[in-house]
Amino acid sequence: MTNERKIQIAESFSEKNIEMELDIDLSEKEFELLKKGVFAGSMDEKWNIFILNDFLYLARNWTDNCIYKASFKTERRGIKIDKLKITRNTAHYKGADLKSDSNLFKKLLQGYLNREDLYRDDRIDLPLIKSILEKYNEDSLRKSIGSQSIELNLSIYNSFKKSNSKFMTINGLKELTKNTKKYKPNYQLLSLHISNKENPKKDATTFFFNQEGTELLGQITIVRKASR
């Protein structure tokens, strides 16, 4: 990501926002990772994360809408994220519950930093989800749970397919579209995103379930085409 684009994203953070205090300690290694930036390599990775002018920004990959702006301070034992601003521009973000918003921030940070102590979603213990995870080596796995409407999920993947068909293939989209037709477009799908900790852009897969997590409705894997 160019510095110019980072500046545009940072400057677009809405004046309509809400602020809360946080207490998240980062090691020097973790902070260096954030300084380098974590940028989405596919639509399955929905966020771009970077530091600019002493603030940490989290922006949606497919829109560049900046949702989170965090401040941090340096202490003897490392760096502490102490305050978080969350946009309240409803054109960019529909969230309105502060606890849910802060949990999402912690969950995202935890996933990208390969930590286990910032946030835990109890839905990870649902029997069907546990049975899927048991097929993988969880020690090498990065995993996250989320919820998003059918309409938004399909819109993102179809847009990505249209603009990136020369470089990537989206496996499973047809099946997911078919299996979700029985629900209304605003129905919230439960999702499980898994990837390799060492190489998160390789073989990443997102599983989609009904809200209760009792039925697997489809799975999406984005495969990069071999360069010619």
PyMOL CGO cylinders between C-alpha atoms (Angstrom):
from pymol import cmd
from pymol.cgo import CYLINDER

trace = [
    CYLINDER, 0.00, 0.00, 0.00, 1.37, 3.41, -0.94, 0.3, 1, 1, 1, 1, 1, 1,
    CYLINDER, 1.37, 3.41, -0.94, 1.88, 6.11, 1.65, 0.3, 1, 1, 1, 1, 1, 1,
    CYLINDER, 1.88, 6.11, 1.65, -0.53, 8.33, -0.29, 0.3, 1, 1, 1, 1, 1, 1,
    CYLINDER, -0.53, 8.33, -0.29, -3.29, 5.76, 0.07, 0.3, 1, 1, 1, 1, 1, 1,
    CYLINDER, -3.29, 5.76, 0.07, -2.58, 5.40, 3.79, 0.3, 1, 1, 1, 1, 1, 1,
    CYLINDER, -2.58, 5.40, 3.79, -2.92, 9.17, 4.18, 0.3, 1, 1, 1, 1, 1, 1,
    CYLINDER, -2.92, 9.17, 4.18, -6.21, 9.18, 2.28, 0.3, 1, 1, 1, 1, 1, 1,
    CYLINDER, -6.21, 9.18, 2.28, -7.61, 6.41, 4.47, 0.3, 1, 1, 1, 1, 1, 1,
    CYLINDER, -7.61, 6.41, 4.47, -6.43, 8.06, 7.69, 0.3, 1, 1, 1, 1, 1, 1,
    CYLINDER, -6.43, 8.06, 7.69, -7.84, 11.46, 6.71, 0.3, 1, 1, 1, 1, 1, 1,
    CYLINDER, -7.84, 11.46, 6.71, -11.17, 9.87, 5.83, 0.3, 1, 1, 1, 1, 1, 1,
    CYLINDER, -11.17, 9.87, 5.83, -11.75, 8.70, 9.41, 0.3, 1, 1, 1, 1, 1, 1,
    CYLINDER, -11.75, 8.70, 9.41, -15.07, 10.26, 10.34, 0.3, 1, 1, 1, 1, 1, 1,
    CYLINDER, -15.07, 10.26, 10.34, -15.50, 13.10, 12.80, 0.3, 1, 1, 1, 1, 1, 1,
    CYLINDER, -15.50, 13.10, 12.80, -18.55, 11.14, 13.90, 0.3, 1, 1, 1, 1, 1, 1,
    CYLINDER, -18.55, 11.14, 13.90, -16.92, 8.67, 16.25, 0.3, 1, 1, 1, 1, 1, 1,
    CYLINDER, -16.92, 8.67, 16.25, -16.96, 7.35, 19.78, 0.3, 1, 1, 1, 1, 1, 1,
    CYLINDER, -16.96, 7.35, 19.78, -13.91, 6.89, 22.00, 0.3, 1, 1, 1, 1, 1, 1,
    CYLINDER, -13.91, 6.89, 22.00, -13.16, 4.31, 24.65, 0.3, 1, 1, 1, 1, 1, 1,
    CYLINDER, -13.16, 4.31, 24.65, -10.17, 3.36, 26.80, 0.3, 1, 1, 1, 1, 1, 1,
    CYLINDER, -10.17, 3.36, 26.80, -8.21, 0.18, 26.21, 0.3, 1, 1, 1, 1, 1, 1,
    CYLINDER, -8.21, 0.18, 26.21, -5.40, -1.63, 27.99, 0.3, 1, 1, 1, 1, 1, 1,
    CYLINDER, -5.40, -1.63, 27.99, -3.63, -3.81, 25.43, 0.3, 1, 1, 1, 1, 1, 1,
    CYLINDER, -3.63, -3.81, 25.43, 0.09, -4.47, 25.82, 0.3, 1, 1, 1, 1, 1, 1,
    CYLINDER, 0.09, -4.47, 25.82, 2.18, -5.12, 22.72, 0.3, 1, 1, 1, 1, 1, 1,
    CYLINDER, 2.18, -5.12, 22.72, 5.66, -6.55, 22.54, 0.3, 1, 1, 1, 1, 1, 1,
    CYLINDER, 5.66, -6.55, 22.54, 8.31, -4.82, 20.45, 0.3, 1, 1, 1, 1, 1, 1,
    CYLINDER, 8.31, -4.82, 20.45, 7.99, -7.61, 17.88, 0.3, 1, 1, 1, 1, 1, 1,
    CYLINDER, 7.99, -7.61, 17.88, 4.22, -7.18, 17.63, 0.3, 1, 1, 1, 1, 1, 1,
    CYLINDER, 4.22, -7.18, 17.63, 4.55, -3.43, 17.33, 0.3, 1, 1, 1, 1, 1, 1,
    CYLINDER, 4.55, -3.43, 17.33, 7.12, -3.81, 14.55, 0.3, 1, 1, 1, 1, 1, 1,
    CYLINDER, 7.12, -3.81, 14.55, 4.67, -6.01, 12.65, 0.3, 1, 1, 1, 1, 1, 1,
    CYLINDER, 4.67, -6.01, 12.65, 2.00, -3.33, 12.88, 0.3, 1, 1, 1, 1, 1, 1,
    CYLINDER, 2.00, -3.33, 12.88, 4.50, -0.68, 11.81, 0.3, 1, 1, 1, 1, 1, 1,
    CYLINDER, 4.50, -0.68, 11.81, 5.23, -2.70, 8.68, 0.3, 1, 1, 1, 1, 1, 1,
    CYLINDER, 5.23, -2.70, 8.68, 1.50, -2.95, 8.09, 0.3, 1, 1, 1, 1, 1, 1,
    CYLINDER, 1.50, -2.95, 8.09, -0.78, -5.92, 7.57, 0.3, 1, 1, 1, 1, 1, 1,
    CYLINDER, -0.78, -5.92, 7.57, -2.45, -5.71, 4.19, 0.3, 1, 1, 1, 1, 1, 1,
    CYLINDER, -2.45, -5.71, 4.19, -5.15, -7.94, 2.76, 0.3, 1, 1, 1, 1, 1, 1,
    CYLINDER, -5.15, -7.94, 2.76, -4.13, -10.30, 0.00, 0.3, 1, 1, 1, 1, 1, 1,
    CYLINDER, -4.13, -10.30, 0.00, -7.70, -11.36, -0.79, 0.3, 1, 1, 1, 1, 1, 1,
    CYLINDER, -7.70, -11.36, -0.79, -11.30, -10.53, 0.00, 0.3, 1, 1, 1, 1, 1, 1,
    CYLINDER, -11.30, -10.53, 0.00, -11.28, -13.22, 2.69, 0.3, 1, 1, 1, 1, 1, 1,
    CYLINDER, -11.28, -13.22, 2.69, -8.85, -10.97, 4.53, 0.3, 1, 1, 1, 1, 1, 1,
    CYLINDER, -8.85, -10.97, 4.53, -11.19, -8.07, 5.00, 0.3, 1, 1, 1, 1, 1, 1,
    CYLINDER, -11.19, -8.07, 5.00, -8.91, -5.52, 6.71, 0.3, 1, 1, 1, 1, 1, 1,
    CYLINDER, -8.91, -5.52, 6.71, -5.87, -3.38, 6.10, 0.3, 1, 1, 1, 1, 1, 1,
    CYLINDER, -5.87, -3.38, 6.10, -3.95, -2.42, 9.25, 0.3, 1, 1, 1, 1, 1, 1,
    CYLINDER, -3.95, -2.42, 9.25, -1.21, 0.18, 9.44, 0.3, 1, 1, 1, 1, 1, 1,
    CYLINDER, -1.21, 0.18, 9.44, 0.39, 2.87, 11.60, 0.3, 1, 1, 1, 1, 1, 1,
    CYLINDER, 0.39, 2.87, 11.60, 0.59, 6.46, 10.42, 0.3, 1, 1, 1, 1, 1, 1,
    CYLINDER, 0.59, 6.46, 10.42, 1.60, 9.53, 12.43, 0.3, 1, 1, 1, 1, 1, 1,
    CYLINDER, 1.60, 9.53, 12.43, 1.47, 7.66, 15.76, 0.3, 1, 1, 1, 1, 1, 1,
    CYLINDER, 1.47, 7.66, 15.76, -2.00, 6.19, 15.24, 0.3, 1, 1, 1, 1, 1, 1,
    CYLINDER, -2.00, 6.19, 15.24, -3.05, 2.64, 14.39, 0.3, 1, 1, 1, 1, 1, 1,
    CYLINDER, -3.05, 2.64, 14.39, -5.72, 2.41, 11.67, 0.3, 1, 1, 1, 1, 1, 1,
    CYLINDER, -5.72, 2.41, 11.67, -7.96, -0.48, 10.66, 0.3, 1, 1, 1, 1, 1, 1,
    CYLINDER, -7.96, -0.48, 10.66, -9.78, -0.04, 7.35, 0.3, 1, 1, 1, 1, 1, 1,
    CYLINDER, -9.78, -0.04, 7.35, -12.07, -2.27, 5.30, 0.3, 1, 1, 1, 1, 1, 1,
    CYLINDER, -12.07, -2.27, 5.30, -10.17, -3.84, 2.43, 0.3, 1, 1, 1, 1, 1, 1,
    CYLINDER, -10.17, -3.84, 2.43, -12.84, -3.55, -0.25, 0.3, 1, 1, 1, 1, 1, 1,
    CYLINDER, -12.84, -3.55, -0.25, -13.99, 0.01, 0.50, 0.3, 1, 1, 1, 1, 1, 1,
    CYLINDER, -13.99, 0.01, 0.50, -11.03, 1.65, 2.30, 0.3, 1, 1, 1, 1, 1, 1,
    CYLINDER, -11.03, 1.65, 2.30, -13.54, 2.84, 4.90, 0.3, 1, 1, 1, 1, 1, 1,
    CYLINDER, -13.54, 2.84, 4.90, -11.61, 3.50, 8.10, 0.3, 1, 1, 1, 1, 1, 1,
    CYLINDER, -11.61, 3.50, 8.10, -13.46, 1.96, 11.05, 0.3, 1, 1, 1, 1, 1, 1,
    CYLINDER, -13.46, 1.96, 11.05, -10.92, 2.06, 13.90, 0.3, 1, 1, 1, 1, 1, 1,
    CYLINDER, -10.92, 2.06, 13.90, -8.30, 4.58, 14.99, 0.3, 1, 1, 1, 1, 1, 1,
    CYLINDER, -8.30, 4.58, 14.99, -6.22, 3.67, 18.03, 0.3, 1, 1, 1, 1, 1, 1,
    CYLINDER, -6.22, 3.67, 18.03, -3.59, 5.57, 19.99, 0.3, 1, 1, 1, 1, 1, 1,
    CYLINDER, -3.59, 5.57, 19.99, -0.70, 4.02, 21.87, 0.3, 1, 1, 1, 1, 1, 1,
    CYLINDER, -0.70, 4.02, 21.87, 2.02, 4.98, 24.30, 0.3, 1, 1, 1, 1, 1, 1,
    CYLINDER, 2.02, 4.98, 24.30, 5.50, 3.65, 24.99, 0.3, 1, 1, 1, 1, 1, 1,
    CYLINDER, 5.50, 3.65, 24.99, 6.22, 2.14, 28.40, 0.3, 1, 1, 1, 1, 1, 1,
    CYLINDER, 6.22, 2.14, 28.40, 9.24, 0.39, 29.92, 0.3, 1, 1, 1, 1, 1, 1,
    CYLINDER, 9.24, 0.39, 29.92, 8.00, -3.08, 29.09, 0.3, 1, 1, 1, 1, 1, 1,
    CYLINDER, 8.00, -3.08, 29.09, 6.72, -2.25, 25.62, 0.3, 1, 1, 1, 1, 1, 1,
    CYLINDER, 6.72, -2.25, 25.62, 3.86, -0.45, 23.92, 0.3, 1, 1, 1, 1, 1, 1,
    CYLINDER, 3.86, -0.45, 23.92, 0.32, -0.08, 25.20, 0.3, 1, 1, 1, 1, 1, 1,
    CYLINDER, 0.32, -0.08, 25.20, -2.78, 0.63, 23.11, 0.3, 1, 1, 1, 1, 1, 1,
    CYLINDER, -2.78, 0.63, 23.11, -4.64, 2.93, 25.46, 0.3, 1, 1, 1, 1, 1, 1,
    CYLINDER, -4.64, 2.93, 25.46, -7.48, 4.54, 23.48, 0.3, 1, 1, 1, 1, 1, 1,
    CYLINDER, -7.48, 4.54, 23.48, -9.70, 3.47, 20.61, 0.3, 1, 1, 1, 1, 1, 1,
    CYLINDER, -9.70, 3.47, 20.61, -11.94, 5.56, 18.38, 0.3, 1, 1, 1, 1, 1, 1,
    CYLINDER, -11.94, 5.56, 18.38, -14.70, 3.83, 16.41, 0.3, 1, 1, 1, 1, 1, 1,
    CYLINDER, -14.70, 3.83, 16.41, -16.47, 5.47, 13.51, 0.3, 1, 1, 1, 1, 1, 1,
    CYLINDER, -16.47, 5.47, 13.51, -20.14, 6.24, 13.85, 0.3, 1, 1, 1, 1, 1, 1,
    CYLINDER, -20.14, 6.24, 13.85, -20.57, 7.13, 10.20, 0.3, 1, 1, 1, 1, 1, 1,
    CYLINDER, -20.57, 7.13, 10.20, -23.42, 4.76, 9.35, 0.3, 1, 1, 1, 1, 1, 1,
    CYLINDER, -23.42, 4.76, 9.35, -22.58, 4.91, 5.65, 0.3, 1, 1, 1, 1, 1, 1,
    CYLINDER, -22.58, 4.91, 5.65, -19.28, 3.21, 6.49, 0.3, 1, 1, 1, 1, 1, 1,
    CYLINDER, -19.28, 3.21, 6.49, -20.17, 1.02, 9.46, 0.3, 1, 1, 1, 1, 1, 1,
    CYLINDER, -20.17, 1.02, 9.46, -23.45, -0.17, 10.94, 0.3, 1, 1, 1, 1, 1, 1,
    CYLINDER, -23.45, -0.17, 10.94, -22.13, -1.09, 14.38, 0.3, 1, 1, 1, 1, 1, 1,
    CYLINDER, -22.13, -1.09, 14.38, -23.69, 0.77, 17.29, 0.3, 1, 1, 1, 1, 1, 1,
    CYLINDER, -23.69, 0.77, 17.29, -22.81, -1.37, 20.30, 0.3, 1, 1, 1, 1, 1, 1,
    CYLINDER, -22.81, -1.37, 20.30, -19.57, -0.29, 21.95, 0.3, 1, 1, 1, 1, 1, 1,
    CYLINDER, -19.57, -0.29, 21.95, -18.82, -3.67, 23.51, 0.3, 1, 1, 1, 1, 1, 1,
    CYLINDER, -18.82, -3.67, 23.51, -19.32, -5.52, 20.23, 0.3, 1, 1, 1, 1, 1, 1,
    CYLINDER, -19.32, -5.52, 20.23, -17.20, -2.95, 18.41, 0.3, 1, 1, 1, 1, 1, 1,
    CYLINDER, -17.20, -2.95, 18.41, -14.33, -3.24, 20.88, 0.3, 1, 1, 1, 1, 1, 1,
    CYLINDER, -14.33, -3.24, 20.88, -14.56, -7.05, 20.80, 0.3, 1, 1, 1, 1, 1, 1,
    CYLINDER, -14.56, -7.05, 20.80, -14.24, -6.98, 17.02, 0.3, 1, 1, 1, 1, 1, 1,
    CYLINDER, -14.24, -6.98, 17.02, -11.14, -4.79, 17.28, 0.3, 1, 1, 1, 1, 1, 1,
    CYLINDER, -11.14, -4.79, 17.28, -9.59, -7.18, 19.82, 0.3, 1, 1, 1, 1, 1, 1,
    CYLINDER, -9.59, -7.18, 19.82, -10.50, -10.19, 17.72, 0.3, 1, 1, 1, 1, 1, 1,
    CYLINDER, -10.50, -10.19, 17.72, -8.90, -8.69, 14.61, 0.3, 1, 1, 1, 1, 1, 1,
    CYLINDER, -8.90, -8.69, 14.61, -5.76, -7.69, 16.47, 0.3, 1, 1, 1, 1, 1, 1,
    CYLINDER, -5.76, -7.69, 16.47, -5.54, -11.10, 18.09, 0.3, 1, 1, 1, 1, 1, 1,
    CYLINDER, -5.54, -11.10, 18.09, -5.79, -12.86, 14.74, 0.3, 1, 1, 1, 1, 1, 1,
    CYLINDER, -5.79, -12.86, 14.74, -3.12, -10.81, 13.02, 0.3, 1, 1, 1, 1, 1, 1,
    CYLINDER, -3.12, -10.81, 13.02, -0.73, -10.99, 15.98, 0.3, 1, 1, 1, 1, 1, 1,
    CYLINDER, -0.73, -10.99, 15.98, -1.28, -14.74, 16.51, 0.3, 1, 1, 1, 1, 1, 1,
    CYLINDER, -1.28, -14.74, 16.51, -2.33, -14.26, 20.12, 0.3, 1, 1, 1, 1, 1, 1,
    CYLINDER, -2.33, -14.26, 20.12, -4.93, -16.08, 22.18, 0.3, 1, 1, 1, 1, 1, 1,
    CYLINDER, -4.93, -16.08, 22.18, -5.41, -13.73, 25.12, 0.3, 1, 1, 1, 1, 1, 1,
    CYLINDER, -5.41, -13.73, 25.12, -7.23, -10.66, 23.76, 0.3, 1, 1, 1, 1, 1, 1,
    CYLINDER, -7.23, -10.66, 23.76, -10.62, -12.10, 22.87, 0.3, 1, 1, 1, 1, 1, 1,
    CYLINDER, -10.62, -12.10, 22.87, -12.43, -15.43, 22.84, 0.3, 1, 1, 1, 1, 1, 1,
    CYLINDER, -12.43, -15.43, 22.84, -15.65, -16.09, 20.94, 0.3, 1, 1, 1, 1, 1, 1,
    CYLINDER, -15.65, -16.09, 20.94, -17.54, -18.94, 22.62, 0.3, 1, 1, 1, 1, 1, 1,
    CYLINDER, -17.54, -18.94, 22.62, -19.04, -19.92, 19.26, 0.3, 1, 1, 1, 1, 1, 1,
    CYLINDER, -19.04, -19.92, 19.26, -15.70, -21.56, 18.49, 0.3, 1, 1, 1, 1, 1, 1,
    CYLINDER, -15.70, -21.56, 18.49, -16.90, -24.37, 20.80, 0.3, 1, 1, 1, 1, 1, 1,
    CYLINDER, -16.90, -24.37, 20.80, -20.03, -25.19, 18.77, 0.3, 1, 1, 1, 1, 1, 1,
    CYLINDER, -20.03, -25.19, 18.77, -19.92, -28.94, 17.94, 0.3, 1, 1, 1, 1, 1, 1,
    CYLINDER, -19.92, -28.94, 17.94, -19.95, -28.53, 14.14, 0.3, 1, 1, 1, 1, 1, 1,
    CYLINDER, -19.95, -28.53, 14.14, -17.20, -25.91, 14.22, 0.3, 1, 1, 1, 1, 1, 1,
    CYLINDER, -17.20, -25.91, 14.22, -15.11, -28.01, 16.60, 0.3, 1, 1, 1, 1, 1, 1,
    CYLINDER, -15.11, -28.01, 16.60, -15.48, -31.02, 14.29, 0.3, 1, 1, 1, 1, 1, 1,
    CYLINDER, -15.48, -31.02, 14.29, -14.10, -28.96, 11.39, 0.3, 1, 1, 1, 1, 1, 1,
    CYLINDER, -14.10, -28.96, 11.39, -11.17, -27.63, 13.40, 0.3, 1, 1, 1, 1, 1, 1,
    CYLINDER, -11.17, -27.63, 13.40, -10.27, -31.15, 14.53, 0.3, 1, 1, 1, 1, 1, 1,
    CYLINDER, -10.27, -31.15, 14.53, -9.32, -31.92, 10.92, 0.3, 1, 1, 1, 1, 1, 1,
    CYLINDER, -9.32, -31.92, 10.92, -6.50, -29.39, 11.08, 0.3, 1, 1, 1, 1, 1, 1,
    CYLINDER, -6.50, -29.39, 11.08, -3.37, -28.90, 13.14, 0.3, 1, 1, 1, 1, 1, 1,
    CYLINDER, -3.37, -28.90, 13.14, -4.65, -26.15, 15.43, 0.3, 1, 1, 1, 1, 1, 1,
    CYLINDER, -4.65, -26.15, 15.43, -1.15, -25.24, 16.61, 0.3, 1, 1, 1, 1, 1, 1,
    CYLINDER, -1.15, -25.24, 16.61, -0.38, -23.92, 13.13, 0.3, 1, 1, 1, 1, 1, 1,
    CYLINDER, -0.38, -23.92, 13.13, -3.83, -22.45, 12.56, 0.3, 1, 1, 1, 1, 1, 1,
    CYLINDER, -3.83, -22.45, 12.56, -5.06, -18.89, 12.67, 0.3, 1, 1, 1, 1, 1, 1,
    CYLINDER, -5.06, -18.89, 12.67, -8.81, -18.85, 13.16, 0.3, 1, 1, 1, 1, 1, 1,
    CYLINDER, -8.81, -18.85, 13.16, -11.58, -16.31, 13.66, 0.3, 1, 1, 1, 1, 1, 1,
    CYLINDER, -11.58, -16.31, 13.66, -15.36, -16.35, 14.06, 0.3, 1, 1, 1, 1, 1, 1,
    CYLINDER, -15.36, -16.35, 14.06, -17.63, -13.69, 12.59, 0.3, 1, 1, 1, 1, 1, 1,
    CYLINDER, -17.63, -13.69, 12.59, -21.14, -12.81, 11.41, 0.3, 1, 1, 1, 1, 1, 1,
    CYLINDER, -21.14, -12.81, 11.41, -22.16, -10.98, 8.27, 0.3, 1, 1, 1, 1, 1, 1,
    CYLINDER, -22.16, -10.98, 8.27, -25.27, -10.84, 6.08, 0.3, 1, 1, 1, 1, 1, 1,
    CYLINDER, -25.27, -10.84, 6.08, -25.71, -13.09, 3.06, 0.3, 1, 1, 1, 1, 1, 1,
    CYLINDER, -25.71, -13.09, 3.06, -26.15, -10.04, 0.87, 0.3, 1, 1, 1, 1, 1, 1,
    CYLINDER, -26.15, -10.04, 0.87, -22.87, -8.46, 1.94, 0.3, 1, 1, 1, 1, 1, 1,
    CYLINDER, -22.87, -8.46, 1.94, -20.91, -11.71, 1.75, 0.3, 1, 1, 1, 1, 1, 1,
    CYLINDER, -20.91, -11.71, 1.75, -22.07, -12.50, -1.78, 0.3, 1, 1, 1, 1, 1, 1,
    CYLINDER, -22.07, -12.50, -1.78, -21.61, -8.91, -2.89, 0.3, 1, 1, 1, 1, 1, 1,
    CYLINDER, -21.61, -8.91, -2.89, -18.00, -8.91, -1.71, 0.3, 1, 1, 1, 1, 1, 1,
    CYLINDER, -18.00, -8.91, -1.71, -17.12, -12.21, -3.37, 0.3, 1, 1, 1, 1, 1, 1,
    CYLINDER, -17.12, -12.21, -3.37, -18.88, -11.40, -6.65, 0.3, 1, 1, 1, 1, 1, 1,
    CYLINDER, -18.88, -11.40, -6.65, -17.17, -8.02, -6.82, 0.3, 1, 1, 1, 1, 1, 1,
    CYLINDER, -17.17, -8.02, -6.82, -13.84, -9.63, -6.09, 0.3, 1, 1, 1, 1, 1, 1,
    CYLINDER, -13.84, -9.63, -6.09, -14.45, -12.32, -8.71, 0.3, 1, 1, 1, 1, 1, 1,
    CYLINDER, -14.45, -12.32, -8.71, -15.27, -9.71, -11.34, 0.3, 1, 1, 1, 1, 1, 1,
    CYLINDER, -15.27, -9.71, -11.34, -12.18, -7.60, -10.73, 0.3, 1, 1, 1, 1, 1, 1,
    CYLINDER, -12.18, -7.60, -10.73, -9.63, -10.36, -10.02, 0.3, 1, 1, 1, 1, 1, 1,
    CYLINDER, -9.63, -10.36, -10.02, -10.65, -13.28, -12.25, 0.3, 1, 1, 1, 1, 1, 1,
    CYLINDER, -10.65, -13.28, -12.25, -7.34, -13.15, -14.14, 0.3, 1, 1, 1, 1, 1, 1,
    CYLINDER, -7.34, -13.15, -14.14, -5.35, -13.69, -10.97, 0.3, 1, 1, 1, 1, 1, 1,
    CYLINDER, -5.35, -13.69, -10.97, -7.50, -15.75, -8.62, 0.3, 1, 1, 1, 1, 1, 1,
    CYLINDER, -7.50, -15.75, -8.62, -10.27, -18.33, -8.57, 0.3, 1, 1, 1, 1, 1, 1,
    CYLINDER, -10.27, -18.33, -8.57, -13.03, -18.35, -5.95, 0.3, 1, 1, 1, 1, 1, 1,
    CYLINDER, -13.03, -18.35, -5.95, -13.95, -21.95, -5.19, 0.3, 1, 1, 1, 1, 1, 1,
    CYLINDER, -13.95, -21.95, -5.19, -17.32, -22.64, -3.57, 0.3, 1, 1, 1, 1, 1, 1,
    CYLINDER, -17.32, -22.64, -3.57, -19.17, -19.42, -4.45, 0.3, 1, 1, 1, 1, 1, 1,
    CYLINDER, -19.17, -19.42, -4.45, -21.80, -21.15, -6.61, 0.3, 1, 1, 1, 1, 1, 1,
    CYLINDER, -21.80, -21.15, -6.61, -22.62, -23.65, -3.86, 0.3, 1, 1, 1, 1, 1, 1,
    CYLINDER, -22.62, -23.65, -3.86, -22.81, -20.95, -1.16, 0.3, 1, 1, 1, 1, 1, 1,
    CYLINDER, -22.81, -20.95, -1.16, -25.14, -18.86, -3.34, 0.3, 1, 1, 1, 1, 1, 1,
    CYLINDER, -25.14, -18.86, -3.34, -27.42, -21.85, -3.93, 0.3, 1, 1, 1, 1, 1, 1,
    CYLINDER, -27.42, -21.85, -3.93, -27.52, -22.99, -0.30, 0.3, 1, 1, 1, 1, 1, 1,
    CYLINDER, -27.52, -22.99, -0.30, -28.34, -19.53, 1.09, 0.3, 1, 1, 1, 1, 1, 1,
    CYLINDER, -28.34, -19.53, 1.09, -31.30, -18.82, -1.21, 0.3, 1, 1, 1, 1, 1, 1,
    CYLINDER, -31.30, -18.82, -1.21, -33.68, -20.13, 1.46, 0.3, 1, 1, 1, 1, 1, 1,
    CYLINDER, -33.68, -20.13, 1.46, -32.81, -17.16, 3.69, 0.3, 1, 1, 1, 1, 1, 1,
    CYLINDER, -32.81, -17.16, 3.69, -33.52, -13.46, 3.37, 0.3, 1, 1, 1, 1, 1, 1,
    CYLINDER, -33.52, -13.46, 3.37, -30.63, -11.30, 2.07, 0.3, 1, 1, 1, 1, 1, 1,
    CYLINDER, -30.63, -11.30, 2.07, -30.10, -9.68, 5.48, 0.3, 1, 1, 1, 1, 1, 1,
    CYLINDER, -30.10, -9.68, 5.48, -29.82, -13.05, 7.26, 0.3, 1, 1, 1, 1, 1, 1,
    CYLINDER, -29.82, -13.05, 7.26, -26.60, -13.14, 9.27, 0.3, 1, 1, 1, 1, 1, 1,
    CYLINDER, -26.60, -13.14, 9.27, -24.34, -16.04, 8.40, 0.3, 1, 1, 1, 1, 1, 1,
    CYLINDER, -24.34, -16.04, 8.40, -21.95, -17.40, 11.01, 0.3, 1, 1, 1, 1, 1, 1,
    CYLINDER, -21.95, -17.40, 11.01, -18.46, -17.77, 9.54, 0.3, 1, 1, 1, 1, 1, 1,
    CYLINDER, -18.46, -17.77, 9.54, -15.23, -19.50, 10.49, 0.3, 1, 1, 1, 1, 1, 1,
    CYLINDER, -15.23, -19.50, 10.49, -12.10, -18.22, 8.75, 0.3, 1, 1, 1, 1, 1, 1,
    CYLINDER, -12.10, -18.22, 8.75, -8.97, -20.33, 8.99, 0.3, 1, 1, 1, 1, 1, 1,
    CYLINDER, -8.97, -20.33, 8.99, -5.49, -19.85, 7.60, 0.3, 1, 1, 1, 1, 1, 1,
    CYLINDER, -5.49, -19.85, 7.60, -1.92, -20.89, 8.27, 0.3, 1, 1, 1, 1, 1, 1,
    CYLINDER, -1.92, -20.89, 8.27, -0.14, -18.79, 10.91, 0.3, 1, 1, 1, 1, 1, 1,
    CYLINDER, -0.14, -18.79, 10.91, 3.11, -18.77, 8.97, 0.3, 1, 1, 1, 1, 1, 1,
    CYLINDER, 3.11, -18.77, 8.97, 1.56, -18.13, 5.55, 0.3, 1, 1, 1, 1, 1, 1,
    CYLINDER, 1.56, -18.13, 5.55, -1.96, -16.71, 6.03, 0.3, 1, 1, 1, 1, 1, 1,
    CYLINDER, -1.96, -16.71, 6.03, -2.43, -15.91, 2.33, 0.3, 1, 1, 1, 1, 1, 1,
    CYLINDER, -2.43, -15.91, 2.33, -2.01, -19.56, 1.31, 0.3, 1, 1, 1, 1, 1, 1,
    CYLINDER, -2.01, -19.56, 1.31, -4.94, -21.99, 1.42, 0.3, 1, 1, 1, 1, 1, 1,
    CYLINDER, -4.94, -21.99, 1.42, -7.14, -19.72, 3.53, 0.3, 1, 1, 1, 1, 1, 1,
    CYLINDER, -7.14, -19.72, 3.53, -10.72, -20.97, 3.77, 0.3, 1, 1, 1, 1, 1, 1,
    CYLINDER, -10.72, -20.97, 3.77, -13.94, -19.49, 5.13, 0.3, 1, 1, 1, 1, 1, 1,
    CYLINDER, -13.94, -19.49, 5.13, -16.75, -21.82, 6.24, 0.3, 1, 1, 1, 1, 1, 1,
    CYLINDER, -16.75, -21.82, 6.24, -20.30, -20.47, 6.39, 0.3, 1, 1, 1, 1, 1, 1,
    CYLINDER, -20.30, -20.47, 6.39, -23.05, -21.73, 8.70, 0.3, 1, 1, 1, 1, 1, 1,
    CYLINDER, -23.05, -21.73, 8.70, -26.58, -20.88, 9.74, 0.3, 1, 1, 1, 1, 1, 1,
    CYLINDER, -26.58, -20.88, 9.74, -26.84, -18.56, 12.75, 0.3, 1, 1, 1, 1, 1, 1,
    CYLINDER, -26.84, -18.56, 12.75, -27.02, -21.44, 15.20, 0.3, 1, 1, 1, 1, 1, 1,
    CYLINDER, -27.02, -21.44, 15.20, -23.92, -23.07, 13.75, 0.3, 1, 1, 1, 1, 1, 1,
    CYLINDER, -23.92, -23.07, 13.75, -25.73, -26.37, 13.18, 0.3, 1, 1, 1, 1, 1, 1,
    CYLINDER, -25.73, -26.37, 13.18, -25.62, -26.46, 9.37, 0.3, 1, 1, 1, 1, 1, 1,
    CYLINDER, -25.62, -26.46, 9.37, -22.66, -25.94, 7.03, 0.3, 1, 1, 1, 1, 1, 1,
    CYLINDER, -22.66, -25.94, 7.03, -23.93, -23.91, 4.08, 0.3, 1, 1, 1, 1, 1, 1,
    CYLINDER, -23.93, -23.91, 4.08, -20.71, -23.68, 2.11, 0.3, 1, 1, 1, 1, 1, 1,
    CYLINDER, -20.71, -23.68, 2.11, -17.03, -22.91, 2.15, 0.3, 1, 1, 1, 1, 1, 1,
    CYLINDER, -17.03, -22.91, 2.15, -15.00, -20.44, 0.12, 0.3, 1, 1, 1, 1, 1, 1,
    CYLINDER, -15.00, -20.44, 0.12, -11.35, -20.87, -0.79, 0.3, 1, 1, 1, 1, 1, 1,
    CYLINDER, -11.35, -20.87, -0.79, -9.57, -18.27, -2.89, 0.3, 1, 1, 1, 1, 1, 1,
    CYLINDER, -9.57, -18.27, -2.89, -6.82, -19.81, -5.00, 0.3, 1, 1, 1, 1, 1, 1,
    CYLINDER, -6.82, -19.81, -5.00, -4.14, -17.73, -6.67, 0.3, 1, 1, 1, 1, 1, 1,
    CYLINDER, -4.14, -17.73, -6.67, -3.52, -18.65, -10.30, 0.3, 1, 1, 1, 1, 1, 1,
    CYLINDER, -3.52, -18.65, -10.30, 0.02, -19.55, -11.29, 0.3, 1, 1, 1, 1, 1, 1,
    CYLINDER, 0.02, -19.55, -11.29, 1.78, -16.68, -13.02, 0.3, 1, 1, 1, 1, 1, 1,
    CYLINDER, 1.78, -16.68, -13.02, 2.68, -17.28, -16.64, 0.3, 1, 1, 1, 1, 1, 1,
]
cmd.load_cgo(trace, "trace")
